[in-house]
Amino acid sequence: MPEAVADKRPPDGADICPPEIEIEKEIDIELEIKREGELKKGQTAPAPFGRYKNVILSEKELAELQEELPGKWEYYIDRLSGYIASSGKNYKNHAATIRRWAADDKAKGKPKKGIPDYSYKEGESL
């Protein structure tokens, strides 16, 4: 094969995509980004909460957390806020993280099933 033709060929295993498909992909990506940024009617933008103002929740998510975790929702928001600030971690959904942490804490509070106590006093029978 002549060198001029060989230089124009993509390396082995490279993806080859016609320009029309590439343009369609770019348009789809742009539309998806635009849709993510739009708010539905009557919906307000998510607001920052927590000590460091880095826990992002919508009004609906906040109301649901207040209902699901009465008396504890503020604790979990501040806990997540501090954790994000100290660790630098990012979460896709802060409300889901708070719910998971609350469920984990609730599960830890239940006594674990272990080996049953078969001890007895003299004179008693099992």
C-alpha positions as CSV (number, residue, x, y, z in Angstrom):
1,M,0.0,0.0,0.0
2,P,1.4,3.4,-0.9
3,E,2.6,5.5,2.1
4,A,0.3,8.4,1.3
5,V,-2.8,6.1,1.6
6,A,-1.5,4.4,4.7
7,D,-1.0,7.7,6.5
8,K,-4.7,8.6,6.1
9,R,-6.0,5.4,7.5
10,P,-7.0,5.3,11.1
11,P,-5.0,3.1,13.4
12,D,-6.2,-0.5,13.9
13,G,-9.1,-0.8,16.2
14,A,-10.0,2.9,16.0
15,D,-13.7,3.8,15.9
16,I,-14.8,5.2,12.6
17,C,-17.9,7.2,12.6
18,P,-19.4,9.2,9.7
19,P,-19.7,12.9,10.3
20,E,-23.5,12.8,10.1
21,I,-23.7,10.5,13.1
22,E,-21.2,12.6,15.0
23,I,-23.3,15.7,14.4
24,E,-26.5,13.8,15.6
25,K,-24.7,12.7,18.7
26,E,-23.6,16.2,19.5
27,I,-27.1,17.6,19.0
28,D,-28.5,14.9,21.3
29,I,-26.0,15.7,24.0
30,E,-26.7,19.4,23.7
31,L,-30.5,18.8,24.0
32,E,-30.0,16.5,27.0
33,I,-27.9,19.2,28.8
34,K,-30.5,21.8,28.0
35,R,-33.4,19.6,29.4
36,E,-31.4,18.9,32.6
37,G,-31.1,22.6,33.2
38,E,-34.8,23.4,32.6
39,L,-37.2,23.6,35.5
40,K,-40.8,22.3,35.2
41,K,-43.7,24.7,35.8
42,G,-44.1,25.5,39.5
43,Q,-40.7,23.9,40.3
44,T,-38.1,26.0,42.1
45,A,-34.4,25.7,41.7
46,P,-32.6,23.4,44.2
47,A,-31.1,25.4,47.2
48,P,-28.0,24.8,49.2
49,F,-28.3,23.6,52.8
50,G,-26.1,22.6,55.7
51,R,-23.4,24.2,57.6
52,Y,-21.2,24.6,54.5
53,K,-24.1,25.3,52.1
54,N,-23.0,22.3,49.9
55,V,-26.0,20.0,50.3
56,I,-28.3,20.7,47.3
57,L,-31.9,19.8,47.8
58,S,-35.1,20.8,46.0
59,E,-38.1,22.0,48.0
60,K,-39.8,18.7,47.4
61,E,-36.8,16.7,48.5
62,L,-36.5,18.8,51.7
63,A,-40.2,18.4,52.5
64,E,-40.0,14.6,52.0
65,L,-36.9,14.4,54.3
66,Q,-38.7,16.4,56.9
67,E,-41.6,14.0,56.8
68,E,-39.5,10.8,56.7
69,L,-37.0,11.9,59.3
70,P,-38.8,14.2,61.8
71,G,-36.4,15.6,64.3
72,K,-33.4,14.1,62.5
73,W,-33.4,15.7,59.0
74,E,-31.3,18.7,60.1
75,Y,-28.7,16.4,61.7
76,Y,-28.3,14.4,58.5
77,I,-28.1,17.5,56.3
78,D,-25.3,18.9,58.5
79,R,-23.6,15.5,58.7
80,L,-23.5,15.3,54.9
81,S,-22.4,18.9,54.6
82,G,-19.5,18.4,56.9
83,Y,-18.5,15.1,55.2
84,I,-18.6,16.7,51.7
85,A,-16.6,19.7,53.0
86,S,-13.9,17.5,54.7
87,S,-13.6,14.7,52.1
88,G,-14.3,16.5,48.9
89,K,-16.6,13.7,47.7
90,N,-19.4,14.4,45.2
91,Y,-22.8,12.7,45.4
92,K,-25.3,12.5,42.5
93,N,-28.3,12.8,44.8
94,H,-27.9,14.3,48.3
95,A,-31.4,13.3,49.4
96,A,-30.8,9.6,48.5
97,T,-27.5,9.7,50.4
98,I,-29.3,11.1,53.5
99,R,-31.9,8.4,53.2
100,R,-29.3,5.7,52.9
101,W,-27.4,7.0,55.9
102,A,-30.5,7.1,58.0
103,A,-31.5,3.6,57.0
104,D,-27.9,2.4,57.9
105,D,-28.1,4.1,61.3
106,K,-31.5,2.6,62.0
107,A,-30.2,-0.9,61.1
108,K,-27.2,-0.5,63.3
109,G,-29.5,0.3,66.2
110,K,-31.3,-3.1,66.1
111,P,-29.8,-5.8,68.2
112,K,-28.0,-8.4,66.2
113,K,-29.0,-12.0,66.3
114,G,-26.2,-13.9,67.8
115,I,-25.7,-17.2,69.6
116,P,-28.7,-17.8,71.9
117,D,-28.1,-17.9,75.6
118,Y,-28.6,-21.5,76.9
119,S,-27.3,-20.8,80.4
120,Y,-29.5,-22.0,83.3
121,K,-29.5,-22.1,87.1
122,E,-29.1,-25.3,89.0
123,G,-32.4,-27.1,89.2
124,E,-33.9,-25.5,86.0
125,S,-34.4,-27.4,82.9
126,L,-34.3,-26.3,79.3
